[in-house]
Amino acid sequence: MNKTFDKPFREDRGLDANGYHHIFMAHETYCVKDNVIYKLTATGELNRVDEATLSAKSWIRRNVNEVLGTQKITARFICRVSHGYKVDVNGTEYIIKVSADFSKGFDRNVFEKNAPCFSWLNGVVLIENGMHKAAPADLVNSLPFQTAVKGVLNPQRKLDRVTRHHSFTRWNSRHECEQYKIAKHNTDASGTSFK
């Protein structure tokens, strides 16, 4: 026998006096303020929902975003800078201070002792009106932001690793070596060739 569900999965209950947006989902009431999600207990206390729970139960964030009308986070690669990469996330530019090497905290399953460590809190710089400043912690620690940034940077970092590897392992041909020796031994200190 198939059960018919006649109650909606979620219900928007609006704002309270303290500015918390109440959303009833799956027999629980969730409260959202400043993009932080709390669970309302039976005693009326607010308990923050941690990132591990939001990752495991992705439907919570997805439904909250649909109710609040939050736009999807999209990122675009701009260019390589001296100590990282510049990306555009929803129209705002950030510098992600990560190298092409596999980095702990950015790439998955990096167990090497000498691998560089990446911190989302210290490794992301916001560019606003040409000035560099620290990016907001609640944004850079959110899973949608990190997923969008990794999605555009990891292909570029892979390309940089391959390019660097090939530039170090390229062998010169015998003809190129001979031409180098001839040029080296047949010029004076100023680079003028002997006739």
Order of alpha helices (4+ residues) and beta strands (2+ residues): beta-beta-beta-beta-beta-alpha-alpha-beta-beta-beta-beta-beta-alpha-alpha-alpha
